[in-house]
Amino acid sequence: MELRHLRYFEAVASELSFSRAAERLHIAQSALSRQIRQLEDELGAQLLDRRARPLQLTAAGRYFFEQVVQLLERARSACELTRRISEGERDWFGIGFVPSTLYGLLPNVVRKFRAGYPALEISLSELTSIQQGDALKARRIDVGFGRLLLNDSQLGCEVILEERLVVAVPTGHPLLSERRISLLNIALEPLLLYPARPRPSYADVVLAIFRRYNLQPKIALEANELHTVIGLVAAGVGIALVPESVRRLHREDVVYRPILEQGIVSPVIMNFRLDDASKHLTYFRSLIKEKKDLR
């Protein structure tokens, strides 16, 4: 398998059309079709349902597409950073984050950081906590914000906030008769988890909370995106435990209720390389400390 196979598949999966993908890639449609067949043969899996109109991804294809998007983004990032290092150019600062941290203090810190270094190019990458650890060690990012402690001797992990969790419930749900909802009642309802992969992740933090109270939740569905989970809550598929800052994601068809039990929290953790003494990281960490002290 070569990188071009991944690029070709990414184009076809995005366009759901061989003709449009071939035009985008500037290659013949027949050649593109052969390359995708070779990829499927090598994987031993059918990625596309060619009988569907329009073209559709199979279940295996949907999973592979998610992985390919991440792999190609990493490859592009690695090439760009390599070029910058080769040219002696390091006026760049990479920030990794899990989506839920964007509803808390992070946006304000990034805004102030930009003001302090207006000529600095700042890159923001959505990464799970585990992916942040790999990206930090590969120097694709300089700091990350996740919800899992990374046990790695090369990395520093600083808990900057213990954020309370709330229950996201669809409007009109019987649970909304309660001002605070107990974990027992939550466990009796279909539960939505995120992200589905890679694991471990925030989903495992949620499951650990139920285990602490000897409860076994009923998992209705696992999704990869927070926005997807909130949409599924609105559709009545299930309920979800989410960080309190997600309340800022206003939807008329979703209500957020506090949890009855005390101490149901998820940490926000800042991850960084222990050997990084750069002025940029030092300033960024000082802004985090300033915001943290004001809370």
C-alpha atoms as a printed R data frame, in Angstrom:
    type eleno elety resid chain resno       x      y       z
1   ATOM     1    CA   MET     A     1   0.000  0.000   0.000
2   ATOM     2    CA   GLU     A     2   1.346  3.414  -0.982
3   ATOM     3    CA   LEU     A     3   0.404  6.928   0.063
4   ATOM     4    CA   ARG     A     4  -1.153  7.566  -3.364
5   ATOM     5    CA   HIS     A     5  -3.652  4.743  -2.712
6   ATOM     6    CA   LEU     A     6  -4.804  6.588   0.396
7   ATOM     7    CA   ARG     A     7  -5.049  9.898  -1.476
8   ATOM     8    CA   TYR     A     8  -7.051  8.247  -4.246
9   ATOM     9    CA   PHE     A     9  -9.430  6.584  -1.800
10  ATOM    10    CA   GLU     A    10  -9.857  9.829   0.168
11  ATOM    11    CA   ALA     A    11 -10.902 11.613  -3.038
12  ATOM    12    CA   VAL     A    12 -13.398  8.915  -4.058
13  ATOM    13    CA   ALA     A    13 -14.843  8.648  -0.521
14  ATOM    14    CA   SER     A    14 -15.226 12.437  -0.310
15  ATOM    15    CA   GLU     A    15 -16.825 12.842  -3.736
16  ATOM    16    CA   LEU     A    16 -18.727  9.529  -3.793
17  ATOM    17    CA   SER     A    17 -18.073  9.604  -7.517
18  ATOM    18    CA   PHE     A    18 -15.235  8.100  -9.550
19  ATOM    19    CA   SER     A    19 -15.620 10.707 -12.290
20  ATOM    20    CA   ARG     A    20 -15.487 13.706  -9.943
21  ATOM    21    CA   ALA     A    21 -12.603 12.169  -7.968
22  ATOM    22    CA   ALA     A    22 -10.653 11.449 -11.168
23  ATOM    23    CA   GLU     A    23 -11.156 15.040 -12.311
24  ATOM    24    CA   ARG     A    24  -9.997 16.327  -8.917
25  ATOM    25    CA   LEU     A    25  -6.891 14.097  -9.015
26  ATOM    26    CA   HIS     A    26  -6.196 14.799 -12.718
27  ATOM    27    CA   ILE     A    27  -6.029 11.106 -13.641
28  ATOM    28    CA   ALA     A    28  -8.115  8.858 -15.885
29  ATOM    29    CA   GLN     A    29 -11.234  7.380 -14.282
30  ATOM    30    CA   SER     A    30 -10.253  3.846 -15.381
31  ATOM    31    CA   ALA     A    31  -6.829  4.202 -13.740
32  ATOM    32    CA   LEU     A    32  -8.427  5.464 -10.539
33  ATOM    33    CA   SER     A    33 -10.852  2.541 -10.480
34  ATOM    34    CA   ARG     A    34  -7.950  0.076 -10.852
35  ATOM    35    CA   GLN     A    35  -6.045  1.713  -7.997
36  ATOM    36    CA   ILE     A    36  -9.063  1.426  -5.675
37  ATOM    37    CA   ARG     A    37  -9.513 -2.231  -6.657
38  ATOM    38    CA   GLN     A    38  -5.851 -2.859  -5.806
39  ATOM    39    CA   LEU     A    39  -6.354 -1.195  -2.427
40  ATOM    40    CA   GLU     A    40  -9.414 -3.331  -1.670
41  ATOM    41    CA   ASP     A    41  -7.557 -6.489  -2.723
42  ATOM    42    CA   GLU     A    42  -4.649 -5.629  -0.449
43  ATOM    43    CA   LEU     A    43  -6.944 -4.894   2.496
44  ATOM    44    CA   GLY     A    44  -9.120 -7.917   1.823
45  ATOM    45    CA   ALA     A    45 -12.196 -5.721   2.272
46  ATOM    46    CA   GLN     A    46 -14.772 -4.073   0.036
47  ATOM    47    CA   LEU     A    47 -14.685 -0.345   0.685
48  ATOM    48    CA   LEU     A    48 -17.277  0.854  -1.830
49  ATOM    49    CA   ASP     A    49 -20.753 -0.293  -2.776
50  ATOM    50    CA   ARG     A    50 -20.527  0.240  -6.529
51  ATOM    51    CA   ARG     A    51 -24.117 -0.908  -7.120
52  ATOM    52    CA   ALA     A    52 -25.538  1.965  -5.081
53  ATOM    53    CA   ARG     A    53 -26.612  5.141  -6.839
54  ATOM    54    CA   PRO     A    54 -24.959  7.362  -5.876
55  ATOM    55    CA   LEU     A    55 -21.826  5.462  -4.888
56  ATOM    56    CA   GLN     A    56 -21.754  4.559  -1.174
57  ATOM    57    CA   LEU     A    57 -19.127  3.516   1.364
58  ATOM    58    CA   THR     A    58 -19.489  0.133   3.030
59  ATOM    59    CA   ALA     A    59 -19.173 -0.135   6.831
60  ATOM    60    CA   ALA     A    60 -15.513 -1.068   6.342
61  ATOM    61    CA   GLY     A    61 -15.128  1.849   3.940
62  ATOM    62    CA   ARG     A    62 -16.545  4.348   6.422
63  ATOM    63    CA   TYR     A    63 -14.113  3.193   9.098
64  ATOM    64    CA   PHE     A    64 -11.161  3.204   6.686
65  ATOM    65    CA   PHE     A    65 -12.105  6.679   5.440
66  ATOM    66    CA   GLU     A    66 -11.924  8.088   8.986
67  ATOM    67    CA   GLN     A    67  -8.459  6.590   9.454
68  ATOM    68    CA   VAL     A    68  -7.238  7.741   6.037
69  ATOM    69    CA   VAL     A    69  -8.273 11.362   6.670
70  ATOM    70    CA   GLN     A    70  -6.235 11.362   9.880
71  ATOM    71    CA   LEU     A    71  -3.235  9.658   8.258
72  ATOM    72    CA   LEU     A    72  -3.134 12.079   5.326
73  ATOM    73    CA   GLU     A    73  -3.441 15.061   7.645
74  ATOM    74    CA   ARG     A    74  -0.522 13.750   9.689
75  ATOM    75    CA   ALA     A    75   1.516 13.217   6.536
76  ATOM    76    CA   ARG     A    76   0.803 16.752   5.308
77  ATOM    77    CA   SER     A    77   1.650 18.182   8.712
78  ATOM    78    CA   ALA     A    78   4.890 16.184   8.909
79  ATOM    79    CA   CYS     A    79   5.968 17.369   5.445
80  ATOM    80    CA   GLU     A    80   5.203 20.996   6.246
81  ATOM    81    CA   LEU     A    81   7.030 20.916   9.566
82  ATOM    82    CA   THR     A    82  10.013 19.144   7.990
83  ATOM    83    CA   ARG     A    83  10.241 21.878   5.379
84  ATOM    84    CA   ARG     A    84  10.083 24.590   8.028
85  ATOM    85    CA   ILE     A    85  12.799 22.973  10.125
86  ATOM    86    CA   SER     A    86  15.006 22.489   7.047
87  ATOM    87    CA   GLU     A    87  14.666 26.162   6.172
88  ATOM    88    CA   GLY     A    88  15.414 27.243   9.729
89  ATOM    89    CA   GLU     A    89  11.860 28.440  10.029
90  ATOM    90    CA   ARG     A    90  10.201 27.611  13.370
91  ATOM    91    CA   ASP     A    91   7.798 30.519  13.769
92  ATOM    92    CA   TRP     A    92   4.965 28.080  14.260
93  ATOM    93    CA   PHE     A    93   3.035 26.863  17.298
94  ATOM    94    CA   GLY     A    94   0.753 23.831  17.227
95  ATOM    95    CA   ILE     A    95  -2.164 23.292  19.606
96  ATOM    96    CA   GLY     A    96  -4.045 20.000  19.872
97  ATOM    97    CA   PHE     A    97  -7.449 19.766  21.526
98  ATOM    98    CA   VAL     A    98 -10.433 17.523  22.168
99  ATOM    99    CA   PRO     A    99 -13.616 19.277  20.963
100 ATOM   100    CA   SER     A   100 -15.222 19.792  24.387
101 ATOM   101    CA   THR     A   101 -12.298 21.980  25.554
102 ATOM   102    CA   LEU     A   102 -13.294 24.616  22.983
103 ATOM   103    CA   TYR     A   103 -16.308 25.565  25.111
104 ATOM   104    CA   GLY     A   104 -14.182 26.505  28.144
105 ATOM   105    CA   LEU     A   105 -11.147 28.712  28.689
106 ATOM   106    CA   LEU     A   106  -9.129 27.617  25.633
107 ATOM   107    CA   PRO     A   107 -10.564 30.088  23.044
108 ATOM   108    CA   ASN     A   108  -9.817 33.096  25.273
109 ATOM   109    CA   VAL     A   109  -6.270 31.875  25.919
110 ATOM   110    CA   VAL     A   110  -5.606 31.316  22.207
111 ATOM   111    CA   ARG     A   111  -6.954 34.787  21.411
112 ATOM   112    CA   LYS     A   112  -4.634 36.397  23.965
113 ATOM   113    CA   PHE     A   113  -1.713 34.263  22.792
114 ATOM   114    CA   ARG     A   114  -2.277 35.429  19.198
115 ATOM   115    CA   ALA     A   115  -2.270 39.033  20.392
116 ATOM   116    CA   GLY     A   116   1.050 38.461  22.170
117 ATOM   117    CA   TYR     A   117   2.666 36.900  19.074
118 ATOM   118    CA   PRO     A   118   0.872 38.411  16.047
119 ATOM   119    CA   ALA     A   119   3.534 37.181  13.573
120 ATOM   120    CA   LEU     A   120   3.440 33.611  14.879
121 ATOM   121    CA   GLU     A   121   1.572 31.039  12.796
122 ATOM   122    CA   ILE     A   122  -0.742 29.088  15.104
123 ATOM   123    CA   SER     A   123  -2.132 25.717  14.054
124 ATOM   124    CA   LEU     A   124  -5.140 24.111  15.782
125 ATOM   125    CA   SER     A   125  -5.656 20.340  15.421
126 ATOM   126    CA   GLU     A   126  -8.582 18.295  16.725
127 ATOM   127    CA   LEU     A   127  -6.969 15.246  18.367
128 ATOM   128    CA   THR     A   128  -7.954 12.760  21.048
129 ATOM   129    CA   SER     A   129  -5.868 12.722  24.224
130 ATOM   130    CA   ILE     A   130  -3.919  9.659  23.033
131 ATOM   131    CA   GLN     A   131  -3.295 11.208  19.621
132 ATOM   132    CA   GLN     A   132  -2.006 14.345  21.341
133 ATOM   133    CA   GLY     A   133   0.678 12.310  23.098
134 ATOM   134    CA   ASP     A   134   1.925 10.913  19.781
135 ATOM   135    CA   ALA     A   135   1.730 14.343  18.119
136 ATOM   136    CA   LEU     A   136   3.706 16.002  20.919
137 ATOM   137    CA   LYS     A   137   6.512 13.454  20.745
138 ATOM   138    CA   ALA     A   138   6.603 13.748  16.948
139 ATOM   139    CA   ARG     A   139   6.659 17.574  17.386
140 ATOM   140    CA   ARG     A   140   3.553 18.016  15.256
141 ATOM   141    CA   ILE     A   141   2.043 20.066  18.092
142 ATOM   142    CA   ASP     A   142   3.563 21.991  21.014
143 ATOM   143    CA   VAL     A   143   0.749 21.751  23.550
144 ATOM   144    CA   GLY     A   144  -2.426 19.711  23.845
145 ATOM   145    CA   PHE     A   145  -5.663 19.826  25.810
146 ATOM   146    CA   GLY     A   146  -7.345 16.521  26.576
147 ATOM   147    CA   ARG     A   147  -9.246 14.649  29.261
148 ATOM   148    CA   LEU     A   148  -6.926 11.694  29.957
149 ATOM   149    CA   LEU     A   149  -3.669 11.635  31.912
150 ATOM   150    CA   LEU     A   150  -0.885 10.450  29.603
151 ATOM   151    CA   ASN     A   151   1.580  8.159  31.354
152 ATOM   152    CA   ASP     A   152   4.727  9.053  29.424
153 ATOM   153    CA   SER     A   153   8.119 10.080  30.813
154 ATOM   154    CA   GLN     A   154   8.638 12.568  27.957
155 ATOM   155    CA   LEU     A   155   5.437 14.484  28.637
156 ATOM   156    CA   GLY     A   156   4.116 16.790  31.315
157 ATOM   157    CA   CYS     A   157   0.414 16.626  32.149
158 ATOM   158    CA   GLU     A   158  -1.139 19.429  34.179
159 ATOM   159    CA   VAL     A   159  -4.753 19.325  35.328
160 ATOM   160    CA   ILE     A   160  -6.012 22.857  34.783
161 ATOM   161    CA   LEU     A   161  -9.673 22.249  35.604
162 ATOM   162    CA   GLU     A   162 -11.979 19.625  37.102
163 ATOM   163    CA   GLU     A   163 -15.113 20.215  35.069
164 ATOM   164    CA   ARG     A   164 -18.482 19.049  36.292
165 ATOM   165    CA   LEU     A   165 -20.492 16.755  34.035
166 ATOM   166    CA   VAL     A   166 -24.146 17.283  33.198
167 ATOM   167    CA   VAL     A   167 -26.781 15.150  31.477
168 ATOM   168    CA   ALA     A   168 -27.879 16.077  27.953
169 ATOM   169    CA   VAL     A   169 -31.553 15.093  27.588
170 ATOM   170    CA   PRO     A   170 -34.026 15.632  24.710
171 ATOM   171    CA   THR     A   171 -36.867 18.077  25.356
172 ATOM   172    CA   GLY     A   172 -40.020 16.423  26.627
173 ATOM   173    CA   HIS     A   173 -38.146 13.489  28.220
174 ATOM   174    CA   PRO     A   174 -39.628 12.185  31.528
175 ATOM   175    CA   LEU     A   175 -36.255 12.654  33.279
176 ATOM   176    CA   LEU     A   176 -36.699 16.408  32.987
177 ATOM   177    CA   SER     A   177 -39.259 16.264  35.814
178 ATOM   178    CA   GLU     A   178 -36.194 15.964  38.101
179 ATOM   179    CA   ARG     A   179 -34.067 19.041  38.847
180 ATOM   180    CA   ARG     A   180 -31.041 16.774  39.397
181 ATOM   181    CA   ILE     A   181 -30.797 13.360  37.764
182 ATOM   182    CA   SER     A   182 -29.252 10.426  39.610
183 ATOM   183    CA   LEU     A   183 -26.700  8.105  38.010
184 ATOM   184    CA   LEU     A   184 -29.080  5.213  38.710
185 ATOM   185    CA   ASN     A   185 -31.806  6.801  36.574
186 ATOM   186    CA   ILE     A   186 -29.254  7.687  33.909
187 ATOM   187    CA   ALA     A   187 -28.090  4.055  33.810
188 ATOM   188    CA   LEU     A   188 -31.659  2.952  33.089
189 ATOM   189    CA   GLU     A   189 -31.789  5.051  29.895
190 ATOM   190    CA   PRO     A   190 -30.070  4.420  26.520
191 ATOM   191    CA   LEU     A   191 -26.657  6.089  26.822
192 ATOM   192    CA   LEU     A   192 -24.684  7.723  24.026
193 ATOM   193    CA   LEU     A   193 -20.876  7.605  24.254
194 ATOM   194    CA   TYR     A   194 -18.125  9.497  22.433
195 ATOM   195    CA   PRO     A   195 -15.601  9.210  20.972
196 ATOM   196    CA   ALA     A   196 -16.028  5.662  19.732
197 ATOM   197    CA   ARG     A   197 -12.358  5.390  18.787
198 ATOM   198    CA   PRO     A   198  -9.480  5.444  19.317
199 ATOM   199    CA   ARG     A   199  -9.641  4.227  22.889
200 ATOM   200    CA   PRO     A   200  -9.023  4.903  25.741
201 ATOM   201    CA   SER     A   201 -10.852  8.224  25.600
202 ATOM   202    CA   TYR     A   202 -13.456 10.378  27.333
203 ATOM   203    CA   ALA     A   203 -15.895  7.511  26.772
204 ATOM   204    CA   ASP     A   204 -13.869  5.427  29.233
205 ATOM   205    CA   VAL     A   205 -13.968  8.264  31.783
206 ATOM   206    CA   VAL     A   206 -17.775  8.113  31.617
207 ATOM   207    CA   LEU     A   207 -17.861  4.316  31.928
208 ATOM   208    CA   ALA     A   208 -15.510  4.466  34.926
209 ATOM   209    CA   ILE     A   209 -17.958  6.792  36.702
210 ATOM   210    CA   PHE     A   210 -20.731  4.205  36.419
211 ATOM   211    CA   ARG     A   211 -18.408  1.420  37.588
212 ATOM   212    CA   ARG     A   212 -17.524  3.496  40.655
213 ATOM   213    CA   TYR     A   213 -21.212  3.322  41.641
214 ATOM   214    CA   ASN     A   214 -21.596 -0.358  40.630
215 ATOM   215    CA   LEU     A   215 -23.893  0.580  37.754
216 ATOM   216    CA   GLN     A   216 -24.023 -0.875  34.261
217 ATOM   217    CA   PRO     A   217 -25.273  1.669  31.697
218 ATOM   218    CA   LYS     A   218 -27.189  0.643  28.586
219 ATOM   219    CA   ILE     A   219 -25.038  1.754  25.660
220 ATOM   220    CA   ALA     A   220 -27.302  2.771  22.799
221 ATOM   221    CA   LEU     A   221 -24.656  4.024  20.383
222 ATOM   222    CA   GLU     A   222 -21.059  5.216  20.215
223 ATOM   223    CA   ALA     A   223 -20.188  8.158  17.976
224 ATOM   224    CA   ASN     A   224 -16.908  9.888  17.184
225 ATOM   225    CA   GLU     A   225 -18.000 13.530  17.435
226 ATOM   226    CA   LEU     A   226 -19.514 15.536  20.283
227 ATOM   227    CA   HIS     A   227 -21.776 17.388  17.822
228 ATOM   228    CA   THR     A   228 -23.054 14.044  16.551
229 ATOM   229    CA   VAL     A   229 -23.921 12.907  20.071
230 ATOM   230    CA   ILE     A   230 -25.822 16.122  20.806
231 ATOM   231    CA   GLY     A   231 -27.717 15.669  17.538
232 ATOM   232    CA   LEU     A   232 -28.583 12.090  18.507
233 ATOM   233    CA   VAL     A   233 -29.814 13.305  21.900
234 ATOM   234    CA   ALA     A   234 -32.064 15.800  20.123
235 ATOM   235    CA   ALA     A   235 -33.384 12.960  17.945
236 ATOM   236    CA   GLY     A   236 -34.345 10.960  21.051
237 ATOM   237    CA   VAL     A   237 -31.831  8.148  20.445
238 ATOM   238    CA   GLY     A   238 -30.466  8.424  23.985
239 ATOM   239    CA   ILE     A   239 -28.984 10.693  26.628
240 ATOM   240    CA   ALA     A   240 -25.352 11.607  27.261
241 ATOM   241    CA   LEU     A   241 -22.971 12.774  29.982
242 ATOM   242    CA   VAL     A   242 -21.105 15.843  28.735
243 ATOM   243    CA   PRO     A   243 -18.855 18.506  30.297
244 ATOM   244    CA   GLU     A   244 -20.782 21.455  31.743
245 ATOM   245    CA   SER     A   245 -19.218 23.929  29.290
246 ATOM   246    CA   VAL     A   246 -21.095 22.146  26.468
247 ATOM   247    CA   ARG     A   247 -24.188 24.008  27.721
248 ATOM   248    CA   ARG     A   248 -22.899 26.843  25.529
249 ATOM   249    CA   LEU     A   249 -23.789 24.719  22.516
250 ATOM   250    CA   HIS     A   250 -27.363 25.999  22.578
251 ATOM   251    CA   ARG     A   251 -30.089 23.862  21.037
252 ATOM   252    CA   GLU     A   252 -33.784 24.284  21.657
253 ATOM   253    CA   ASP     A   253 -34.337 20.527  21.510
254 ATOM   254    CA   VAL     A   254 -31.713 19.570  24.143
255 ATOM   255    CA   VAL     A   255 -31.796 20.339  27.889
256 ATOM   256    CA   TYR     A   256 -28.838 19.989  30.274
257 ATOM   257    CA   ARG     A   257 -29.491 18.840  33.840
258 ATOM   258    CA   PRO     A   258 -27.073 18.576  36.811
259 ATOM   259    CA   ILE     A   259 -26.214 15.139  38.191
260 ATOM   260    CA   LEU     A   260 -27.499 14.314  41.687
261 ATOM   261    CA   GLU     A   261 -24.274 12.757  42.944
262 ATOM   262    CA   GLN     A   262 -21.413 15.056  43.916
263 ATOM   263    CA   GLY     A   263 -17.932 14.954  42.419
264 ATOM   264    CA   ILE     A   264 -18.932 13.747  38.933
265 ATOM   265    CA   VAL     A   265 -16.239 15.545  36.987
266 ATOM   266    CA   SER     A   266 -13.900 15.228  34.031
267 ATOM   267    CA   PRO     A   267 -10.477 16.892  34.125
268 ATOM   268    CA   VAL     A   268  -9.182 19.242  31.451
269 ATOM   269    CA   ILE     A   269  -5.492 18.395  31.114
270 ATOM   270    CA   MET     A   270  -2.766 20.425  29.428
271 ATOM   271    CA   ASN     A   271  -0.110 18.198  27.825
272 ATOM   272    CA   PHE     A   272   3.351 19.355  26.743
273 ATOM   273    CA   ARG     A   273   6.895 18.100  26.187
274 ATOM   274    CA   LEU     A   274   9.037 18.243  29.306
275 ATOM   275    CA   ASP     A   275  12.115 19.218  27.262
276 ATOM   276    CA   ASP     A   276  10.389 22.208  25.644
277 ATOM   277    CA   ALA     A   277  11.738 25.441  27.165
278 ATOM   278    CA   SER     A   278  10.665 27.661  24.257
279 ATOM   279    CA   LYS     A   279   9.442 31.183  24.931
280 ATOM   280    CA   HIS     A   280   6.207 30.419  23.116
281 ATOM   281    CA   LEU     A   281   5.266 27.493  25.356
282 ATOM   282    CA   THR     A   282   6.391 29.372  28.461
283 ATOM   283    CA   TYR     A   283   4.137 32.303  27.566
284 ATOM   284    CA   PHE     A   284   1.234 30.036  26.645
285 ATOM   285    CA   ARG     A   285   1.472 28.203  29.982
286 ATOM   286    CA   SER     A   286   1.573 31.529  31.827
287 ATOM   287    CA   LEU     A   287  -1.714 32.522  30.147
288 ATOM   288    CA   ILE     A   288  -3.291 29.236  31.220
289 ATOM   289    CA   LYS     A   289  -2.110 29.806  34.792
290 ATOM   290    CA   GLU     A   290  -3.514 33.342  34.722
291 ATOM   291    CA   LYS     A   291  -6.931 32.113  33.571
292 ATOM   292    CA   LYS     A   292  -6.816 29.204  36.025
293 ATOM   293    CA   ASP     A   293  -6.071 31.532  38.965
294 ATOM   294    CA   LEU     A   294  -9.005 33.761  38.013
295 ATOM   295    CA   ARG     A   295 -11.531 30.921  38.149
